Every structure is written in C-alpha cells, then in structure tokens.
Amino acid sequence: MATWLKKWTPEDEKFWDETGSKIAWRTLVVTTICLIMSFATWFMMSAIVVELPKIGFNFSTKHLFWLAAMPGLAGGTLRIFHTFLVPIVGTRHIVTFATFIKILPCISIGLAVMNPETPFWFFMVLAFTGGFGAGDFSSYMPSTSVFFPKRLQGTALGIQAGIGNFGVSVAQFITPFVITFAIVGASQTANKIDPATKAVISSSTMWLQNASFIYVPILFVLGFTAWFTLRSVPLHASFREQLDIFRNKHTYFCTIIYVMTFGAFSGLAAAFPLLIKTLYGSFPDAPNALSYAFLGPLVGSASRVLFGFVADKTGGAILTLVTGVALIIGCVLLVGLGLLTPTSVEQFPMFVGIMLGMFFFTGVGNAATFRQFPIIFGDNPRQAAGVIGFTAAIAAYGPFIFAISIGTTLEMTGVVTPFFWALSVFFVIATGLNWWYYTRRGCEKPS
C-alpha cells in the first residue's frame, strides 16, 4: 500500500463526501486508540512510584517526585521533534514507529520493579524512557488537523485529544487492579506502614511489574494495525521551512495559553497521586491515592471530548477565558481553605472536589485552544499544524515542572502552598493574554 495520498482537498465538499471523509475518520479512530496507549505508558510511572516504597525501594518523597517528573521531561523534549515530522515522514510511519518503540520502556520498567536493588539513577533513566509516548501527541494532532476540513477540526481534535487523554486515567485506574494477580514474573511482598510508628501494619502480595507489562501485547497489535491501515497527507516541507512559525508572535502567546490548559492538566495528573499521599497519607484511615487519582484525568479527558463540539459553536477564545478564571479560583480556594495544609482527613473530600473542578476546566480549555489555533493561523494549514505540535510540546513539560516544583517546595518549606500561589499568578498572565489578543471586542485575532 502506498504511503502518500496523491490528492487531499478536504475543503472540497465533493471530494470530502466521496473520498476524504472515510479516510479521515478511519485515521482518527486508529490514531486515537494509539494515542490512548501513548498517554497510558507516559503516565504509568506516576502510578508505579506510589507503590515502590511498599515493596522495599528506599526512595524518599523527593526521589518519588523526581521519578514522576522524568517522563514529563522526556515528553516535552520529544514533542519538539514530533512537531516537525508530519510533513517529512507522514502519518503512517510516525504512528507505526512511535507505537512499537513504547514497548521498550514497558518491558524495561517491568523488569526493574522486580528487583528492589535497582539503583535510583537507573530508575531515572527508565522513567525518562517512559516519556516516549508523550511525544506522539505533537505529531498525531497536527496530522489529524490536516485530514479534516476547518469546520470539523474542533470536533476531530477534541475527540482525539480528549479520548487520548483517557490514557492517563487508564494507567492510574488499572494499576491497582492488575498488580493484584500473577501475569509474568515473581510476586513482591507489599507492606502497609503506620505513618506514626513506622511499624508494619499488614502485608499483601503484589505483582507491580504488571503495571507496565500489560501494555506490551496491546502495543504490538496497534503497531501492525497502524502500518496496514494508515496513509499520509502530502504536506511536504523541510525542517528549515517549518521554522517560520517562530517568526510569528502568536506562536508564543498560544504556547503560554496552552501551558495553562494542557500543562496544568498533565502536570496535576502526574502529581495528583503523590499529592494525595503526601498531604493526606499520614492521617489514620488515610485514603488510597490510586483510588482517587485517576478521577482527575478522567474528568479532564471527558470535558475535553464534550467541549470540542461546544468550541466549534461558540469559538474557542471565550471558553479559554472561562477556563483561566476557573483555574485561578481553584488555586485560591485550595490555599484559602487550608486544603493544602490539612489538619484532618475530613478535609480530603473538599480537596478532591476542587481538584476535580480544576481538571474539568483544563479539559474545557484544552478543547477550546485547539479550536482557536487553526483559526489564528487559518491562512496556512501547515503552519497551524506546526503551532499545534509546538504548543503541545512545551505544555508536555507540565508533569516535569509540576512534580519537580512541588517536590522542591515541599523540601524547602514543608508545604506546597507557595507552588499554588505561583501557579495562580501564571494563570492570571495566560488568561490576560487570551483576553487581550483573542477575546475582547476589537482584539487582533478573534477566535
């Protein structure tokens, strides 16, 4: 099967109805399923690190935050490269290769957790490779944007990004389940420790390697499926030609705004399990972090899917403005109500409720921004695709920035309150940019 399509004119209604629609929707289905696995493998370490101390790994809280952060560092860096791949190698090759390469960290991390003597530095390397899946977003999404006509781009991108984001919840939801029975490898003894006395309260059997091994056969199937079903749109451009997006100021404004939406979504998702454990884990009857952590990404992913359709109707800028205001309020409430410095576990439900509200609005903002960007760069579809990829690349540093900043803040001050104050200031700046350039009456680029 030839890789490159000979003709692609989705704005031509006759072409779209007779040929384009079928190919575009098939591509969306396959790449979206692959993207779910990309996000799942990207965030599997955030679920695994919570369990490591139970099975004998002597890592401090700071070490655990670093391990949760490393996939984010890899993700942002790899997304920069993925941004420029679609016009060079095409959708078919990108998706196939990116799917197969994720098998490597899944096997490696599974082997490492089976040996409590695995050194921290080696875990850091493996955690970095766990970010292979994060890079995919910055090639899959630009690819999708060129398969669809402008009138459907908000819907298509919302579906792909939103459903793809469910991979975060998949990793955090299935981990507590799959580690309870044997699949491959020996079991580990998991000890529940009393936070006050450090004594072992109870013990259970665990197969933590399952949390990464489970994805291996799925990735094999998806890799072959991608190769035999996908084609590539002819958008040929060299790397040098694609650098023209950096001469446009709106590339940088859009990046700041998307860091507010997806950066917050991914950053909070990576840090949420450890935040729960750190803030509320020392109380009697402390909540199980992984029993709640998956809810945040789940809510954010669902709202991203739902509001892709809304953004097509209302425009993206106004929804992004609402998102920014809601995130500022969320930070203020977390600090003002003392939920980041709790005195009892009774504050936990309100903490989770506000966090879920913030996740909801990050999903709304993610859908809105991806409706905005093709409009802002509407005169050049190739540039629009490049900006989508680049903004997603920078925002993918969210897990790294959030996890490291929270861990460092905890080490220096003993609380996470300063981080959330700083986060609210950033939200104010990003929201102001969105209002000035894209929302207010007479703005430069209404979108």
C-alpha positions as CSV (number, residue, x, y, z in Angstrom):
1,M,0.0,0.0,0.0
2,A,1.4,3.4,-1.0
3,T,2.2,5.6,2.0
4,W,1.3,9.0,0.5
5,L,-2.1,10.0,-0.7
6,K,-2.0,11.5,-4.2
7,K,-4.7,14.1,-3.6
8,W,-6.1,15.7,-0.4
9,T,-8.5,18.6,-0.6
10,P,-10.9,18.2,2.4
11,E,-12.4,21.7,1.9
12,D,-13.8,20.4,-1.4
13,E,-17.2,19.1,-0.4
14,K,-17.5,16.7,-3.3
15,F,-14.0,15.2,-2.5
16,W,-14.9,15.1,1.2
17,D,-18.2,13.3,0.7
18,E,-16.9,10.8,-1.9
19,T,-13.4,10.0,-0.6
20,G,-12.0,12.2,2.2
21,S,-14.5,11.6,5.0
22,K,-14.0,7.8,5.1
23,I,-10.2,8.1,5.1
24,A,-10.1,10.9,7.7
25,W,-12.4,9.2,10.2
26,R,-10.6,5.8,9.8
27,T,-7.3,7.7,10.5
28,L,-8.9,9.4,13.5
29,V,-10.1,6.1,15.0
30,V,-6.7,4.3,14.6
31,T,-4.5,7.2,15.8
32,T,-6.8,7.9,18.7
33,I,-6.6,4.4,20.0
34,C,-2.8,4.5,19.6
35,L,-2.8,7.8,21.5
36,I,-4.6,6.3,24.4
37,M,-1.7,3.9,24.8
38,S,0.7,6.8,24.4
39,F,-0.8,8.6,27.4
40,A,-1.1,5.4,29.4
41,T,2.6,4.5,29.0
42,W,3.6,8.1,29.6
43,F,1.8,8.2,33.0
44,M,2.3,4.6,34.1
45,M,5.3,5.8,36.2
46,S,3.1,8.2,38.2
47,A,1.0,5.2,39.4
48,I,4.0,2.9,39.9
49,V,6.0,5.3,42.1
50,V,3.3,5.3,44.8
51,E,3.8,1.6,45.3
52,L,7.6,1.4,45.2
53,P,8.2,2.1,49.0
54,K,5.8,-0.7,49.9
55,I,7.9,-3.4,48.2
56,G,11.2,-2.4,49.6
57,F,12.6,0.5,47.5
58,N,14.2,3.0,49.8
59,F,13.3,6.2,47.9
60,S,12.5,9.5,49.7
61,T,9.5,11.7,48.8
62,K,11.8,13.9,46.7
63,H,13.0,10.8,44.8
64,L,9.5,9.7,44.1
65,F,8.6,13.2,42.7
66,W,11.6,13.1,40.5
67,L,10.6,9.7,39.1
68,A,7.1,11.0,38.4
69,A,8.7,14.1,36.7
70,M,11.1,12.4,34.3
71,P,8.5,11.2,31.8
72,G,7.4,14.8,31.5
73,L,10.9,15.9,30.8
74,A,11.2,13.3,28.0
75,G,7.7,14.1,26.7
76,G,8.3,17.8,26.2
77,T,11.6,17.3,24.5
78,L,10.3,14.5,22.2
79,R,7.3,16.6,21.3
80,I,9.5,19.3,19.9
81,F,10.9,16.7,17.4
82,H,7.5,15.3,16.7
83,T,6.2,18.7,15.8
84,F,8.1,18.7,12.5
85,L,7.7,15.1,11.5
86,V,4.3,15.1,9.7
87,P,5.4,16.9,6.6
88,I,8.7,15.0,6.5
89,V,7.8,11.3,7.0
90,G,4.0,11.3,7.1
91,T,1.3,9.9,9.4
92,R,1.7,6.2,8.6
93,H,5.4,6.0,9.5
94,I,5.2,8.2,12.6
95,V,2.3,6.3,14.2
96,T,3.7,2.9,13.5
97,F,7.2,3.6,14.8
98,A,6.0,5.5,17.8
99,T,3.7,2.7,18.8
100,F,6.4,0.0,18.6
101,I,9.1,1.9,20.4
102,K,7.0,2.2,23.5
103,I,7.4,-1.5,24.0
104,L,11.0,-0.9,25.2
105,P,10.2,1.1,28.4
106,C,7.2,-1.1,29.2
107,I,9.5,-4.2,29.3
108,S,12.4,-2.4,31.0
109,I,10.4,-0.8,33.8
110,G,8.6,-4.1,34.5
111,L,11.9,-5.8,34.9
112,A,13.3,-3.1,37.1
113,V,10.5,-3.1,39.7
114,M,11.1,-6.8,40.2
115,N,14.4,-6.0,41.8
116,P,14.5,-3.8,44.9
117,E,18.2,-3.4,44.4
118,T,17.7,-1.4,41.2
119,P,19.5,1.9,41.8
120,F,17.8,5.2,41.7
121,W,19.8,6.6,38.8
122,F,18.8,3.6,36.7
123,F,15.2,4.2,37.6
124,M,15.6,7.8,36.5
125,V,16.8,6.6,33.1
126,L,13.8,4.2,32.8
127,A,11.4,6.9,33.9
128,F,12.7,9.1,31.1
129,T,12.1,6.4,28.5
130,G,8.5,6.2,29.9
131,G,8.0,9.6,28.2
132,F,8.4,8.1,24.7
133,G,4.6,8.1,24.5
134,A,4.3,11.7,25.3
135,G,6.0,12.9,22.1
136,D,3.3,11.3,19.9
137,F,0.7,14.0,20.7
138,S,2.7,16.6,18.8
139,S,2.6,14.6,15.5
140,Y,-0.7,12.9,15.9
141,M,-2.7,16.1,16.5
142,P,-1.2,18.1,13.6
143,S,-1.8,15.1,11.4
144,T,-5.4,15.0,12.4
145,S,-5.8,18.7,11.7
146,V,-4.8,18.3,8.1
147,F,-7.1,15.4,7.5
148,F,-10.2,17.3,8.3
149,P,-11.9,20.5,6.9
150,K,-11.8,23.6,9.2
151,R,-15.5,23.2,10.1
152,L,-14.7,19.8,11.7
153,Q,-11.3,20.4,13.2
154,G,-12.5,21.4,16.6
155,T,-14.6,18.3,16.8
156,A,-11.9,15.9,15.4
157,L,-9.2,17.4,17.6
158,G,-11.4,17.4,20.6
159,I,-12.3,13.7,20.1
160,Q,-8.7,12.6,19.6
161,A,-7.1,14.7,22.3
162,G,-9.9,14.0,24.8
163,I,-10.2,10.3,24.3
164,G,-6.4,10.1,24.1
165,N,-6.2,11.8,27.4
166,F,-8.2,8.9,28.9
167,G,-4.9,7.0,28.7
168,V,-3.8,8.9,31.9
169,S,-6.8,7.5,33.8
170,V,-6.2,4.1,32.2
171,A,-2.7,4.0,33.7
172,Q,-3.9,5.2,37.2
173,F,-7.1,3.1,37.2
174,I,-5.9,-0.3,36.1
175,T,-2.6,-0.3,38.0
176,P,-4.2,-1.1,41.4
177,F,-6.1,-3.9,39.7
178,V,-3.5,-5.6,37.5
179,I,-0.9,-5.7,40.2
180,T,-3.1,-8.0,42.4
181,F,-2.6,-11.1,40.4
182,A,0.1,-13.0,38.5
183,I,0.8,-12.5,34.8
184,V,4.5,-12.6,34.3
185,G,7.3,-12.8,36.9
186,A,7.6,-13.3,40.6
187,S,5.5,-11.6,43.3
188,Q,6.6,-9.0,45.8
189,T,5.5,-8.5,49.4
190,A,3.8,-5.1,49.9
191,N,3.9,-3.8,53.4
192,K,1.5,-1.2,54.8
193,I,3.4,1.1,57.2
194,D,2.0,3.1,60.1
195,P,3.0,6.7,59.4
196,A,3.5,7.5,63.1
197,T,5.4,4.4,64.3
198,K,6.8,3.2,61.0
199,A,5.8,-0.3,62.0
200,V,4.3,-2.8,59.5
201,I,0.5,-2.9,59.9
202,S,-0.2,-5.5,57.3
203,S,1.3,-7.3,54.3
204,S,-0.1,-8.4,51.0
205,T,1.2,-9.9,47.7
206,M,1.8,-7.7,44.7
207,W,3.0,-8.1,41.1
208,L,4.0,-4.5,40.4
209,Q,5.6,-5.4,37.1
210,N,2.2,-5.9,35.6
211,A,1.6,-2.2,35.6
212,S,3.9,-1.9,32.6
213,F,4.0,-5.4,31.1
214,I,0.2,-5.2,30.5
215,Y,0.7,-2.8,27.6
216,V,3.2,-4.8,25.6
217,P,0.8,-7.1,23.6
218,I,-1.6,-4.2,23.0
219,L,1.2,-2.1,21.5
220,F,2.3,-5.0,19.2
221,V,-1.2,-5.2,17.8
222,L,-1.7,-1.5,17.4
223,G,1.7,-1.1,15.7
224,F,0.8,-3.6,13.0
225,T,-2.7,-2.1,12.7
226,A,-1.3,1.4,12.1
227,W,1.1,0.2,9.4
228,F,-1.6,-1.6,7.4
229,T,-4.5,0.9,7.7
230,L,-3.0,4.4,7.7
231,R,-2.0,6.7,4.8
232,S,-0.2,10.1,4.8
233,V,-1.3,13.5,3.5
234,P,1.2,15.1,1.1
235,L,2.3,18.1,3.2
236,H,6.0,18.1,2.2
237,A,8.1,20.7,3.9
238,S,11.7,20.6,5.1
239,F,12.6,21.2,8.7
240,R,14.0,24.7,7.8
241,E,10.8,25.7,6.1
242,Q,8.7,24.8,9.1
243,L,10.7,27.1,11.4
244,D,8.7,30.1,10.0
245,I,6.2,29.6,12.8
246,F,8.8,31.1,15.2
247,R,8.6,34.4,13.4
248,N,5.0,34.9,14.5
249,K,4.3,36.3,17.9
250,H,1.1,34.3,18.2
251,T,3.1,31.1,18.3
252,Y,4.4,32.2,21.7
253,F,1.1,33.6,23.0
254,C,-0.7,30.3,22.1
255,T,2.1,28.4,23.8
256,I,1.7,30.2,27.1
257,I,-2.1,29.7,26.9
258,Y,-1.8,26.0,26.2
259,V,0.6,25.6,29.1
260,M,-2.2,27.0,31.2
261,T,-4.6,24.3,29.9
262,F,-2.8,21.2,29.0
263,G,0.3,22.0,31.0
264,A,-2.0,22.2,34.1
265,F,-3.9,19.0,33.1
266,S,-0.8,16.9,32.6
267,G,1.1,18.4,35.5
268,L,-1.7,18.0,38.0
269,A,-2.3,14.4,36.7
270,A,1.3,13.4,37.2
271,A,1.5,15.0,40.7
272,F,-2.0,14.1,42.0
273,P,-1.3,10.6,43.3
274,L,1.8,11.8,45.3
275,L,0.0,15.0,46.4
276,I,-2.8,12.9,48.0
277,K,-0.2,10.6,49.6
278,T,1.9,13.5,50.9
279,L,-0.8,15.8,52.1
280,Y,-3.3,13.2,53.5
281,G,-1.4,10.0,53.8
282,S,-0.2,10.5,57.4
283,F,-3.7,10.5,58.9
284,P,-5.3,7.5,60.4
285,D,-7.6,5.8,57.8
286,A,-5.7,7.7,55.1
287,P,-7.2,7.4,51.6
288,N,-5.6,5.2,49.0
289,A,-4.0,7.6,46.5
290,L,-4.7,5.5,43.4
291,S,-8.3,5.0,44.3
292,Y,-8.9,8.7,43.7
293,A,-6.0,9.9,41.4
294,F,-7.5,8.5,38.2
295,L,-10.6,10.6,38.6
296,G,-8.9,13.9,37.8
297,P,-7.6,12.8,34.4
298,L,-10.9,11.1,33.7
299,V,-12.9,14.2,34.3
300,G,-10.4,16.4,32.3
301,S,-10.4,14.0,29.4
302,A,-14.2,13.7,29.3
303,S,-14.7,17.5,29.4
304,R,-12.2,17.8,26.5
305,V,-14.2,15.5,24.4
306,L,-17.5,17.2,25.2
307,F,-16.4,20.7,24.7
308,G,-14.8,20.1,21.4
309,F,-18.3,20.3,19.9
310,V,-19.1,23.4,22.0
311,A,-16.0,25.2,20.9
312,D,-17.0,24.7,17.3
313,K,-20.2,26.5,18.0
314,T,-19.1,29.3,20.4
315,G,-15.5,29.8,19.3
316,G,-12.5,28.8,21.5
317,A,-11.4,32.1,23.0
318,I,-14.3,32.6,25.3
319,L,-14.1,29.1,26.7
320,T,-10.4,29.6,27.3
321,L,-11.2,32.8,29.2
322,V,-13.7,30.9,31.4
323,T,-11.1,28.2,32.0
324,G,-8.4,30.7,33.1
325,V,-10.8,32.3,35.6
326,A,-11.9,29.0,37.0
327,L,-8.3,27.8,37.5
328,I,-7.4,31.0,39.3
329,I,-10.4,30.5,41.6
330,G,-9.4,26.8,42.2
331,C,-5.9,27.7,43.3
332,V,-7.2,30.4,45.7
333,L,-9.7,28.0,47.2
334,L,-7.1,25.3,47.8
335,V,-4.9,27.8,49.6
336,G,-7.6,29.8,51.3
337,L,-9.5,26.9,52.7
338,G,-6.3,25.3,54.1
339,L,-6.7,22.2,52.0
340,L,-3.0,22.1,51.2
341,T,-2.1,22.2,54.9
342,P,-4.8,19.8,56.3
343,T,-5.4,19.2,59.9
344,S,-7.7,16.2,59.5
345,V,-8.7,13.7,56.8
346,E,-12.2,15.2,56.9
347,Q,-10.8,17.9,54.6
348,F,-10.0,15.4,51.9
349,P,-13.3,15.3,50.1
350,M,-13.3,19.1,49.6
351,F,-9.7,18.9,48.4
352,V,-10.6,16.2,45.8
353,G,-13.7,18.1,44.8
354,I,-11.8,21.3,44.0
355,M,-9.1,19.4,42.2
356,L,-11.7,17.6,40.0
357,G,-13.2,21.0,39.2
358,M,-9.8,22.2,38.1
359,F,-9.3,19.1,36.0
360,F,-12.7,19.7,34.4
361,F,-11.8,23.2,33.3
362,T,-8.4,22.2,32.0
363,G,-10.3,19.8,29.7
364,V,-12.6,22.6,28.6
365,G,-9.6,24.8,27.9
366,N,-7.7,22.1,26.0
367,A,-10.7,21.7,23.7
368,A,-11.1,25.5,23.3
369,T,-7.4,26.2,22.5
370,F,-7.3,23.6,19.8
371,R,-10.3,25.3,18.2
372,Q,-8.5,28.6,18.5
373,F,-5.1,27.7,17.0
374,P,-6.3,26.7,13.5
375,I,-8.4,29.9,13.3
376,I,-5.5,32.1,14.4
377,F,-3.2,30.5,11.8
378,G,-6.1,29.9,9.4
379,D,-4.3,31.3,6.3
380,N,-1.7,28.5,6.4
381,P,-2.8,25.0,7.4
382,R,0.8,23.7,7.6
383,Q,1.7,26.5,10.0
384,A,-1.4,25.8,12.1
385,A,-0.4,22.1,12.3
386,G,3.1,23.2,13.3
387,V,1.9,25.5,16.0
388,I,-0.4,22.8,17.4
389,G,2.6,20.5,17.7
390,F,4.9,23.1,19.2
391,T,2.5,24.3,21.8
392,A,1.7,20.7,22.8
393,A,5.5,20.1,23.1
394,I,6.1,22.9,25.6
395,A,2.9,22.1,27.5
396,A,4.1,18.5,27.8
397,Y,6.8,19.7,30.2
398,G,3.9,20.2,32.7
399,P,4.5,16.8,34.5
400,F,8.2,17.6,34.9
401,I,7.7,21.2,36.0
402,F,4.8,20.4,38.4
403,A,6.4,17.4,40.0
404,I,9.8,18.9,40.5
405,S,8.4,22.3,41.7
406,I,6.1,20.6,44.2
407,G,8.8,18.3,45.4
408,T,11.3,21.2,45.8
409,T,8.7,23.4,47.5
410,L,8.0,20.6,50.0
411,E,11.7,20.1,50.7
412,M,12.3,23.9,51.2
413,T,9.2,24.9,53.1
414,G,7.5,21.7,54.2
415,V,4.2,22.8,52.4
416,V,3.0,23.1,48.8
417,T,1.2,26.4,49.3
418,P,3.9,28.6,47.6
419,F,3.7,26.5,44.5
420,F,-0.1,27.0,44.1
421,W,0.3,30.8,44.7
422,A,2.9,30.9,41.9
423,L,0.6,28.8,39.7
424,S,-2.3,31.2,40.2
425,V,-0.1,34.1,39.1
426,F,0.8,32.3,35.9
427,F,-2.9,31.6,35.2
428,V,-3.6,35.3,35.6
429,I,-0.9,36.1,32.9
430,A,-2.1,33.5,30.5
431,T,-5.7,34.5,30.9
432,G,-4.8,38.1,30.3
433,L,-3.0,37.3,27.1
434,N,-6.0,35.3,25.9
435,W,-8.4,38.1,26.7
436,W,-6.3,40.9,25.1
437,Y,-5.4,39.2,21.8
438,Y,-8.2,36.8,21.2
439,T,-11.4,37.6,23.2
440,R,-12.1,41.3,23.8
441,R,-14.0,43.4,21.4
442,G,-11.7,44.6,18.7
443,C,-9.0,42.1,19.5
444,E,-6.3,41.3,17.0
445,K,-7.2,37.7,16.3
446,P,-10.8,36.8,17.3
447,S,-11.0,33.1,17.6
